[in-house]
Amino acid sequence: MNQEARDKKQESRETDQWIIETKNLSRTYRLGDTEVHALRGVDVRIASGEFVALMGASGSGKSTLLHLLGCLDTPTDGVYRLESEDVSRLSHRARADVRNRRIGFIFQSFNLLGRASALDNAMLPLLYRGRVKGAAQQAMEALARVGLAARASHRPREMSGGEQQRVAIARALVADPAIVLADEPTGNLDSRTGEEIMQLLSALHAEGRTIVMVTHDDHVASYAGRILRMKDGRLES
């Protein structure tokens, strides 16, 4: 085996260690004649089972990075590997498939369907796959996991903020994703309810879930095993 082949084999072995790996990840937006450099050459590696918090001031790039990791957007430059697969330049349809099958999302504003029950909301990722058989049972198991089996028939307007966020967590988990991305998961909750949600996320992490969370709250970030701080589109050393 020549040196080039050995180097490629070594690189492949190192890549397999990371569930998330980015190299020189950048995102530039154009507003009229102005270019906004939201992300500037970010290199990050996250191992399977890690709980990582992204912190930084407004405009630091943390939400842009989370959106790129969630395949909600594509980078202007750089590489993003998810479970060793380069997903940087996938088509819109292919990115949607990756999101549905491999990524669970938890949003600050819950993003639940107002007219749907908790059970129907939790089932959505499975229905988007075209998977109907067994979906209700799987969604009910996810709701039970977050302590909401008794509220399965209730609609969001009939539930507290904390309960709505638990439904969102059940929805994120129902398809058994590779990673869970949480964008300010306690941002719309009071401190007591926020604490309950963080304890739930900690329990999920203890089970081996990989979680990447954006937060501005130092206390919330303290639940993570590692904190990455961002400034001006870059990771601070």
C-alpha atoms as an extended CHARMM CRD file, in Angstrom:
* protein
*
       237  EXT
         1         1  MET       CA              0.0000000000        0.0000000000        0.0000000000  PROA      1               0.0000000000
         2         2  ASN       CA              1.4910000000        3.3320000000       -1.0450000000  PROA      2               0.0000000000
         3         3  GLN       CA              1.5780000000        6.4190000000        1.1970000000  PROA      3               0.0000000000
         4         4  GLU       CA             -1.4030000000        8.0740000000       -0.5270000000  PROA      4               0.0000000000
         5         5  ALA       CA             -3.5600000000        4.9880000000        0.0440000000  PROA      5               0.0000000000
         6         6  ARG       CA             -2.4480000000        4.8040000000        3.6920000000  PROA      6               0.0000000000
         7         7  ASP       CA             -3.3070000000        8.4830000000        4.2000000000  PROA      7               0.0000000000
         8         8  LYS       CA             -6.7810000000        7.9730000000        2.7210000000  PROA      8               0.0000000000
         9         9  LYS       CA             -7.3710000000        4.9270000000        4.9050000000  PROA      9               0.0000000000
        10        10  GLN       CA             -6.2700000000        6.8660000000        7.9950000000  PROA      10              0.0000000000
        11        11  GLU       CA             -8.5390000000        9.7850000000        7.0730000000  PROA      11              0.0000000000
        12        12  SER       CA            -11.4710000000        7.3950000000        6.6100000000  PROA      12              0.0000000000
        13        13  ARG       CA            -10.7810000000        5.8000000000       10.0140000000  PROA      13              0.0000000000
        14        14  GLU       CA            -10.6660000000        9.2000000000       11.7230000000  PROA      14              0.0000000000
        15        15  THR       CA            -13.8650000000       10.3540000000        9.9820000000  PROA      15              0.0000000000
        16        16  ASP       CA            -15.7390000000        7.2860000000       11.2420000000  PROA      16              0.0000000000
        17        17  GLN       CA            -15.1450000000        8.4150000000       14.8210000000  PROA      17              0.0000000000
        18        18  TRP       CA            -17.4370000000       11.4330000000       14.4550000000  PROA      18              0.0000000000
        19        19  ILE       CA            -21.1920000000       11.5640000000       13.9980000000  PROA      19              0.0000000000
        20        20  ILE       CA            -20.8170000000       15.2410000000       12.9730000000  PROA      20              0.0000000000
        21        21  GLU       CA            -17.7590000000       16.7150000000       11.2790000000  PROA      21              0.0000000000
        22        22  THR       CA            -17.4320000000       20.0470000000        9.4940000000  PROA      22              0.0000000000
        23        23  LYS       CA            -14.4430000000       21.4970000000        7.6810000000  PROA      23              0.0000000000
        24        24  ASN       CA            -14.2280000000       25.1740000000        6.7360000000  PROA      24              0.0000000000
        25        25  LEU       CA            -18.0360000000       25.4130000000        6.9120000000  PROA      25              0.0000000000
        26        26  SER       CA            -19.1480000000       28.8590000000        5.7290000000  PROA      26              0.0000000000
        27        27  ARG       CA            -22.4240000000       30.5780000000        4.9430000000  PROA      27              0.0000000000
        28        28  THR       CA            -22.7510000000       33.9450000000        3.2250000000  PROA      28              0.0000000000
        29        29  TYR       CA            -26.0590000000       35.6950000000        2.5700000000  PROA      29              0.0000000000
        30        30  ARG       CA            -26.6220000000       38.5470000000        0.1420000000  PROA      30              0.0000000000
        31        31  LEU       CA            -28.8590000000       41.4210000000        1.2320000000  PROA      31              0.0000000000
        32        32  GLY       CA            -29.0890000000       43.7320000000       -1.7530000000  PROA      32              0.0000000000
        33        33  ASP       CA            -25.5110000000       44.7330000000       -2.5240000000  PROA      33              0.0000000000
        34        34  THR       CA            -24.2590000000       43.6460000000        0.8870000000  PROA      34              0.0000000000
        35        35  GLU       CA            -22.7270000000       40.2720000000        1.7310000000  PROA      35              0.0000000000
        36        36  VAL       CA            -23.3860000000       38.9970000000        5.2500000000  PROA      36              0.0000000000
        37        37  HSD       CA            -20.8470000000       36.4240000000        6.4080000000  PROA      37              0.0000000000
        38        38  ALA       CA            -22.9790000000       34.5130000000        8.9180000000  PROA      38              0.0000000000
        39        39  LEU       CA            -20.5160000000       31.6380000000        9.2700000000  PROA      39              0.0000000000
        40        40  ARG       CA            -16.7840000000       31.8400000000        8.5970000000  PROA      40              0.0000000000
        41        41  GLY       CA            -14.8350000000       28.6010000000        8.1850000000  PROA      41              0.0000000000
        42        42  VAL       CA            -16.1040000000       26.5520000000       11.1270000000  PROA      42              0.0000000000
        43        43  ASP       CA            -14.3520000000       23.2620000000       11.9240000000  PROA      43              0.0000000000
        44        44  VAL       CA            -16.1530000000       21.1370000000       14.4850000000  PROA      44              0.0000000000
        45        45  ARG       CA            -16.2930000000       17.4690000000       15.4300000000  PROA      45              0.0000000000
        46        46  ILE       CA            -18.9550000000       15.8910000000       17.6060000000  PROA      46              0.0000000000
        47        47  ALA       CA            -18.7940000000       12.2710000000       18.7090000000  PROA      47              0.0000000000
        48        48  SER       CA            -21.7690000000        9.9570000000       18.9830000000  PROA      48              0.0000000000
        49        49  GLY       CA            -23.4500000000       10.3290000000       22.3760000000  PROA      49              0.0000000000
        50        50  GLU       CA            -22.1420000000       13.8330000000       23.0980000000  PROA      50              0.0000000000
        51        51  PHE       CA            -24.2850000000       16.6520000000       24.4840000000  PROA      51              0.0000000000
        52        52  VAL       CA            -22.9660000000       19.9210000000       23.0440000000  PROA      52              0.0000000000
        53        53  ALA       CA            -24.2200000000       23.4640000000       23.6900000000  PROA      53              0.0000000000
        54        54  LEU       CA            -23.6820000000       26.2750000000       21.1840000000  PROA      54              0.0000000000
        55        55  MET       CA            -23.5100000000       29.7050000000       22.8040000000  PROA      55              0.0000000000
        56        56  GLY       CA            -22.9240000000       33.2450000000       21.6090000000  PROA      56              0.0000000000
        57        57  ALA       CA            -24.4770000000       36.6700000000       21.2730000000  PROA      57              0.0000000000
        58        58  SER       CA            -27.2160000000       37.3880000000       18.7680000000  PROA      58              0.0000000000
        59        59  GLY       CA            -25.6810000000       37.3110000000       15.2910000000  PROA      59              0.0000000000
        60        60  SER       CA            -22.7340000000       35.1610000000       16.3790000000  PROA      60              0.0000000000
        61        61  GLY       CA            -23.6370000000       32.3940000000       13.9190000000  PROA      61              0.0000000000
        62        62  LYS       CA            -24.8800000000       29.7260000000       16.3170000000  PROA      62              0.0000000000
        63        63  SER       CA            -28.3470000000       29.4130000000       14.7710000000  PROA      63              0.0000000000
        64        64  THR       CA            -26.8600000000       29.4250000000       11.2580000000  PROA      64              0.0000000000
        65        65  LEU       CA            -24.5710000000       26.5700000000       12.2640000000  PROA      65              0.0000000000
        66        66  LEU       CA            -27.4950000000       24.6340000000       13.7610000000  PROA      66              0.0000000000
        67        67  HSD       CA            -29.5190000000       25.1140000000       10.5700000000  PROA      67              0.0000000000
        68        68  LEU       CA            -26.6280000000       23.7820000000        8.4850000000  PROA      68              0.0000000000
        69        69  LEU       CA            -26.1960000000       20.7890000000       10.8070000000  PROA      69              0.0000000000
        70        70  GLY       CA            -29.9250000000       20.1560000000       10.4920000000  PROA      70              0.0000000000
        71        71  CYS       CA            -29.8070000000       20.2590000000        6.6670000000  PROA      71              0.0000000000
        72        72  LEU       CA            -32.2660000000       23.1590000000        6.7130000000  PROA      72              0.0000000000
        73        73  ASP       CA            -29.7570000000       25.1410000000        4.6430000000  PROA      73              0.0000000000
        74        74  THR       CA            -26.6910000000       24.4850000000        2.5070000000  PROA      74              0.0000000000
        75        75  PRO       CA            -23.2320000000       25.9620000000        3.1010000000  PROA      75              0.0000000000
        76        76  THR       CA            -21.6590000000       28.4840000000        0.7550000000  PROA      76              0.0000000000
        77        77  ASP       CA            -18.3540000000       26.6850000000        1.2090000000  PROA      77              0.0000000000
        78        78  GLY       CA            -16.8950000000       23.8170000000        3.1990000000  PROA      78              0.0000000000
        79        79  VAL       CA            -17.8800000000       20.2500000000        4.0230000000  PROA      79              0.0000000000
        80        80  TYR       CA            -20.4130000000       18.7680000000        6.4300000000  PROA      80              0.0000000000
        81        81  ARG       CA            -20.3150000000       15.0250000000        7.1100000000  PROA      81              0.0000000000
        82        82  LEU       CA            -23.1500000000       13.3650000000        9.0090000000  PROA      82              0.0000000000
        83        83  GLU       CA            -22.3370000000        9.8100000000       10.0730000000  PROA      83              0.0000000000
        84        84  SER       CA            -19.3700000000        9.9520000000        7.6490000000  PROA      84              0.0000000000
        85        85  GLU       CA            -21.5680000000       10.9260000000        4.6660000000  PROA      85              0.0000000000
        86        86  ASP       CA            -20.9420000000       14.2630000000        2.9690000000  PROA      86              0.0000000000
        87        87  VAL       CA            -24.3340000000       15.9990000000        2.9920000000  PROA      87              0.0000000000
        88        88  SER       CA            -23.0020000000       19.4480000000        2.0610000000  PROA      88              0.0000000000
        89        89  ARG       CA            -24.3460000000       19.6310000000       -1.4800000000  PROA      89              0.0000000000
        90        90  LEU       CA            -27.4270000000       17.4670000000       -1.4520000000  PROA      90              0.0000000000
        91        91  SER       CA            -30.4920000000       18.4920000000       -3.4090000000  PROA      91              0.0000000000
        92        92  HSD       CA            -33.4800000000       19.9730000000       -1.5950000000  PROA      92              0.0000000000
        93        93  ARG       CA            -35.2930000000       16.6420000000       -1.7740000000  PROA      93              0.0000000000
        94        94  ALA       CA            -32.2930000000       14.6480000000       -0.5550000000  PROA      94              0.0000000000
        95        95  ARG       CA            -31.7950000000       17.0470000000        2.3720000000  PROA      95              0.0000000000
        96        96  ALA       CA            -35.4550000000       16.6370000000        3.3040000000  PROA      96              0.0000000000
        97        97  ASP       CA            -34.9400000000       12.8700000000        3.3770000000  PROA      97              0.0000000000
        98        98  VAL       CA            -31.8770000000       13.2240000000        5.6280000000  PROA      98              0.0000000000
        99        99  ARG       CA            -33.8300000000       15.5010000000        7.9880000000  PROA      99              0.0000000000
       100       100  ASN       CA            -36.7190000000       13.0870000000        8.1850000000  PROA      100             0.0000000000
       101       101  ARG       CA            -34.6960000000        9.9290000000        8.7280000000  PROA      101             0.0000000000
       102       102  ARG       CA            -31.6550000000       11.0370000000       10.6940000000  PROA      102             0.0000000000
       103       103  ILE       CA            -32.3400000000       14.2980000000       12.5260000000  PROA      103             0.0000000000
       104       104  GLY       CA            -34.8070000000       15.1850000000       15.2750000000  PROA      104             0.0000000000
       105       105  PHE       CA            -35.6740000000       18.8620000000       15.8480000000  PROA      105             0.0000000000
       106       106  ILE       CA            -36.8050000000       20.6680000000       18.9950000000  PROA      106             0.0000000000
       107       107  PHE       CA            -37.7450000000       24.3250000000       18.4500000000  PROA      107             0.0000000000
       108       108  GLN       CA            -38.1660000000       27.2230000000       20.8590000000  PROA      108             0.0000000000
       109       109  SER       CA            -41.7010000000       27.8710000000       19.5490000000  PROA      109             0.0000000000
       110       110  PHE       CA            -42.6190000000       24.1400000000       19.5400000000  PROA      110             0.0000000000
       111       111  ASN       CA            -43.8460000000       24.2360000000       15.8770000000  PROA      111             0.0000000000
       112       112  LEU       CA            -46.8180000000       21.9630000000       16.5380000000  PROA      112             0.0000000000
       113       113  LEU       CA            -49.8680000000       21.7080000000       14.2960000000  PROA      113             0.0000000000
       114       114  GLY       CA            -52.5870000000       23.5610000000       16.1850000000  PROA      114             0.0000000000
       115       115  ARG       CA            -55.5190000000       21.4610000000       15.0090000000  PROA      115             0.0000000000
       116       116  ALA       CA            -53.7870000000       18.1240000000       15.5100000000  PROA      116             0.0000000000
       117       117  SER       CA            -53.6800000000       16.1050000000       18.7090000000  PROA      117             0.0000000000
       118       118  ALA       CA            -50.4620000000       15.4100000000       20.5860000000  PROA      118             0.0000000000
       119       119  LEU       CA            -50.5130000000       11.9010000000       19.1150000000  PROA      119             0.0000000000
       120       120  ASP       CA            -50.9350000000       13.1660000000       15.5610000000  PROA      120             0.0000000000
       121       121  ASN       CA            -48.1390000000       15.7270000000       16.0460000000  PROA      121             0.0000000000
       122       122  ALA       CA            -45.7920000000       13.0540000000       17.3780000000  PROA      122             0.0000000000
       123       123  MET       CA            -46.5690000000       10.7950000000       14.3960000000  PROA      123             0.0000000000
       124       124  LEU       CA            -45.6820000000       13.3700000000       11.7420000000  PROA      124             0.0000000000
       125       125  PRO       CA            -42.0820000000       12.2630000000       10.9620000000  PROA      125             0.0000000000
       126       126  LEU       CA            -43.3160000000        8.7080000000       10.3740000000  PROA      126             0.0000000000
       127       127  LEU       CA            -46.1950000000        9.8470000000        8.1720000000  PROA      127             0.0000000000
       128       128  TYR       CA            -43.8210000000       11.9830000000        6.0890000000  PROA      128             0.0000000000
       129       129  ARG       CA            -41.8960000000        8.7870000000        5.4240000000  PROA      129             0.0000000000
       130       130  GLY       CA            -45.0910000000        7.1680000000        4.1800000000  PROA      130             0.0000000000
       131       131  ARG       CA            -44.9880000000        4.8340000000        7.1350000000  PROA      131             0.0000000000
       132       132  VAL       CA            -48.5290000000        4.4040000000        8.4670000000  PROA      132             0.0000000000
       133       133  LYS       CA            -48.5640000000        0.8890000000        9.8850000000  PROA      133             0.0000000000
       134       134  GLY       CA            -47.5370000000        0.9860000000       13.5260000000  PROA      134             0.0000000000
       135       135  ALA       CA            -47.0540000000        4.7800000000       13.5080000000  PROA      135             0.0000000000
       136       136  ALA       CA            -49.7050000000        5.4510000000       16.1620000000  PROA      136             0.0000000000
       137       137  GLN       CA            -48.2410000000        2.8790000000       18.5190000000  PROA      137             0.0000000000
       138       138  GLN       CA            -44.7300000000        4.1930000000       18.0160000000  PROA      138             0.0000000000
       139       139  ALA       CA            -45.8960000000        7.7800000000       18.6110000000  PROA      139             0.0000000000
       140       140  MET       CA            -47.7680000000        6.7180000000       21.7500000000  PROA      140             0.0000000000
       141       141  GLU       CA            -44.5880000000        5.0970000000       23.0470000000  PROA      141             0.0000000000
       142       142  ALA       CA            -42.7010000000        8.3360000000       22.3870000000  PROA      142             0.0000000000
       143       143  LEU       CA            -45.3490000000       10.3390000000       24.2730000000  PROA      143             0.0000000000
       144       144  ALA       CA            -45.1930000000        7.8910000000       27.1660000000  PROA      144             0.0000000000
       145       145  ARG       CA            -41.4390000000        8.3450000000       27.2310000000  PROA      145             0.0000000000
       146       146  VAL       CA            -41.8850000000       12.0740000000       27.8910000000  PROA      146             0.0000000000
       147       147  GLY       CA            -44.7150000000       11.5260000000       30.3960000000  PROA      147             0.0000000000
       148       148  LEU       CA            -47.6210000000       12.5540000000       28.1490000000  PROA      148             0.0000000000
       149       149  ALA       CA            -49.4480000000        9.3300000000       27.3040000000  PROA      149             0.0000000000
       150       150  ALA       CA            -52.5190000000       10.5870000000       29.1750000000  PROA      150             0.0000000000
       151       151  ARG       CA            -52.5870000000       13.7620000000       27.0520000000  PROA      151             0.0000000000
       152       152  ALA       CA            -52.3350000000       12.0640000000       23.6630000000  PROA      152             0.0000000000
       153       153  SER       CA            -55.7550000000       13.2520000000       22.4820000000  PROA      153             0.0000000000
       154       154  HSD       CA            -55.2590000000       16.8810000000       23.5390000000  PROA      154             0.0000000000
       155       155  ARG       CA            -54.4770000000       19.6730000000       21.0860000000  PROA      155             0.0000000000
       156       156  PRO       CA            -51.6990000000       22.2310000000       21.6870000000  PROA      156             0.0000000000
       157       157  ARG       CA            -54.1270000000       24.9440000000       22.8520000000  PROA      157             0.0000000000
       158       158  GLU       CA            -55.2720000000       22.5870000000       25.6010000000  PROA      158             0.0000000000
       159       159  MET       CA            -51.7380000000       22.0800000000       26.8940000000  PROA      159             0.0000000000
       160       160  SER       CA            -49.2070000000       24.1070000000       28.8470000000  PROA      160             0.0000000000
       161       161  GLY       CA            -45.9760000000       25.3480000000       27.2830000000  PROA      161             0.0000000000
       162       162  GLY       CA            -44.0200000000       22.6030000000       28.9860000000  PROA      162             0.0000000000
       163       163  GLU       CA            -46.4110000000       19.9460000000       27.7200000000  PROA      163             0.0000000000
       164       164  GLN       CA            -46.1940000000       21.3210000000       24.1970000000  PROA      164             0.0000000000
       165       165  GLN       CA            -42.4040000000       21.1380000000       24.3570000000  PROA      165             0.0000000000
       166       166  ARG       CA            -42.6540000000       17.5380000000       25.5560000000  PROA      166             0.0000000000
       167       167  VAL       CA            -44.8050000000       16.7440000000       22.5170000000  PROA      167             0.0000000000
       168       168  ALA       CA            -42.1100000000       18.3720000000       20.3680000000  PROA      168             0.0000000000
       169       169  ILE       CA            -39.4750000000       16.1820000000       22.0250000000  PROA      169             0.0000000000
       170       170  ALA       CA            -41.6090000000       13.0760000000       21.4360000000  PROA      170             0.0000000000
       171       171  ARG       CA            -41.9170000000       14.0850000000       17.7770000000  PROA      171             0.0000000000
       172       172  ALA       CA            -38.1320000000       14.5290000000       17.5810000000  PROA      172             0.0000000000
       173       173  LEU       CA            -37.5380000000       11.0450000000       19.0010000000  PROA      173             0.0000000000
       174       174  VAL       CA            -40.2560000000        9.0270000000       17.2840000000  PROA      174             0.0000000000
       175       175  ALA       CA            -38.1550000000        8.0990000000       14.2460000000  PROA      175             0.0000000000
       176       176  ASP       CA            -35.0680000000        7.2330000000       16.3510000000  PROA      176             0.0000000000
       177       177  PRO       CA            -32.8140000000        9.8850000000       14.7380000000  PROA      177             0.0000000000
       178       178  ALA       CA            -29.0230000000        9.8560000000       14.7640000000  PROA      178             0.0000000000
       179       179  ILE       CA            -28.9030000000       13.3420000000       16.3230000000  PROA      179             0.0000000000
       180       180  VAL       CA            -31.2960000000       15.6750000000       18.1290000000  PROA      180             0.0000000000
       181       181  LEU       CA            -30.9530000000       19.4150000000       17.4640000000  PROA      181             0.0000000000
       182       182  ALA       CA            -32.5330000000       21.7700000000       20.0030000000  PROA      182             0.0000000000
       183       183  ASP       CA            -32.8660000000       25.5030000000       19.2670000000  PROA      183             0.0000000000
       184       184  GLU       CA            -33.4200000000       27.4040000000       22.5410000000  PROA      184             0.0000000000
       185       185  PRO       CA            -35.6050000000       24.5710000000       23.9190000000  PROA      185             0.0000000000
       186       186  THR       CA            -36.4200000000       26.4860000000       27.1310000000  PROA      186             0.0000000000
       187       187  GLY       CA            -36.6710000000       29.9550000000       25.5730000000  PROA      187             0.0000000000
       188       188  ASN       CA            -40.4840000000       30.1850000000       25.8120000000  PROA      188             0.0000000000
       189       189  LEU       CA            -40.7900000000       28.4880000000       29.1930000000  PROA      189             0.0000000000
       190       190  ASP       CA            -40.7090000000       29.6590000000       32.7970000000  PROA      190             0.0000000000
       191       191  SER       CA            -37.6960000000       28.6300000000       34.8560000000  PROA      191             0.0000000000
       192       192  ARG       CA            -39.3600000000       25.6800000000       36.6180000000  PROA      192             0.0000000000
       193       193  THR       CA            -40.7440000000       24.2150000000       33.3940000000  PROA      193             0.0000000000
       194       194  GLY       CA            -37.4430000000       24.8770000000       31.6370000000  PROA      194             0.0000000000
       195       195  GLU       CA            -35.6810000000       22.9040000000       34.3640000000  PROA      195             0.0000000000
       196       196  GLU       CA            -38.0080000000       19.9680000000       33.7650000000  PROA      196             0.0000000000
       197       197  ILE       CA            -37.2930000000       20.0370000000       30.0460000000  PROA      197             0.0000000000
       198       198  MET       CA            -33.5430000000       20.1080000000       30.6430000000  PROA      198             0.0000000000
       199       199  GLN       CA            -33.7780000000       17.1750000000       33.0230000000  PROA      199             0.0000000000
       200       200  LEU       CA            -35.6290000000       15.2820000000       30.3070000000  PROA      200             0.0000000000
       201       201  LEU       CA            -32.9440000000       16.1210000000       27.7340000000  PROA      201             0.0000000000
       202       202  SER       CA            -30.2770000000       15.0390000000       30.2210000000  PROA      202             0.0000000000
       203       203  ALA       CA            -32.0430000000       11.7110000000       30.6650000000  PROA      203             0.0000000000
       204       204  LEU       CA            -32.1390000000       11.2250000000       26.9000000000  PROA      204             0.0000000000
       205       205  HSD       CA            -28.4340000000       12.0260000000       26.7090000000  PROA      205             0.0000000000
       206       206  ALA       CA            -27.7470000000        9.5020000000       29.4660000000  PROA      206             0.0000000000
       207       207  GLU       CA            -29.4070000000        6.8890000000       27.2410000000  PROA      207             0.0000000000
       208       208  GLY       CA            -26.8130000000        7.6360000000       24.5560000000  PROA      208             0.0000000000
       209       209  ARG       CA            -28.5500000000       10.3090000000       22.4550000000  PROA      209             0.0000000000
       210       210  THR       CA            -26.3940000000       12.8170000000       20.5920000000  PROA      210             0.0000000000
       211       211  ILE       CA            -27.7420000000       16.3150000000       21.3130000000  PROA      211             0.0000000000
       212       212  VAL       CA            -26.6410000000       19.6740000000       19.9210000000  PROA      212             0.0000000000
       213       213  MET       CA            -28.3800000000       22.6200000000       21.5700000000  PROA      213             0.0000000000
       214       214  VAL       CA            -28.3640000000       26.3650000000       20.9680000000  PROA      214             0.0000000000
       215       215  THR       CA            -28.8850000000       28.4560000000       24.0890000000  PROA      215             0.0000000000
       216       216  HSD       CA            -28.0340000000       31.8780000000       25.5120000000  PROA      216             0.0000000000
       217       217  ASP       CA            -28.5710000000       30.6860000000       29.0970000000  PROA      217             0.0000000000
       218       218  ASP       CA            -25.4570000000       29.6550000000       31.0490000000  PROA      218             0.0000000000
       219       219  HSD       CA            -27.4970000000       27.4750000000       33.4070000000  PROA      219             0.0000000000
       220       220  VAL       CA            -29.1290000000       25.6050000000       30.5230000000  PROA      220             0.0000000000
       221       221  ALA       CA            -25.7230000000       25.1960000000       28.8600000000  PROA      221             0.0000000000
       222       222  SER       CA            -24.3320000000       23.6750000000       32.0570000000  PROA      222             0.0000000000
       223       223  TYR       CA            -26.3380000000       20.5220000000       31.3360000000  PROA      223             0.0000000000
       224       224  ALA       CA            -24.1670000000       19.8950000000       28.2580000000  PROA      224             0.0000000000
       225       225  GLY       CA            -20.9290000000       17.9750000000       28.4010000000  PROA      225             0.0000000000
       226       226  ARG       CA            -19.1930000000       20.5040000000       26.1470000000  PROA      226             0.0000000000
       227       227  ILE       CA            -19.8200000000       24.1650000000       25.3700000000  PROA      227             0.0000000000
       228       228  LEU       CA            -18.8110000000       25.7340000000       22.0620000000  PROA      228             0.0000000000
       229       229  ARG       CA            -18.8380000000       29.5290000000       22.0050000000  PROA      229             0.0000000000
       230       230  MET       CA            -19.2640000000       31.4970000000       18.8190000000  PROA      230             0.0000000000
       231       231  LYS       CA            -18.4190000000       35.0610000000       17.8760000000  PROA      231             0.0000000000
       232       232  ASP       CA            -18.6710000000       36.8120000000       14.5110000000  PROA      232             0.0000000000
       233       233  GLY       CA            -19.3850000000       33.5660000000       12.6640000000  PROA      233             0.0000000000
       234       234  ARG       CA            -16.4230000000       31.6990000000       14.1270000000  PROA      234             0.0000000000
       235       235  LEU       CA            -15.8450000000       29.2590000000       16.9560000000  PROA      235             0.0000000000
       236       236  GLU       CA            -13.8440000000       30.8270000000       19.7520000000  PROA      236             0.0000000000
       237       237  SER       CA            -10.8170000000       28.8070000000       20.8540000000  PROA      237             0.0000000000
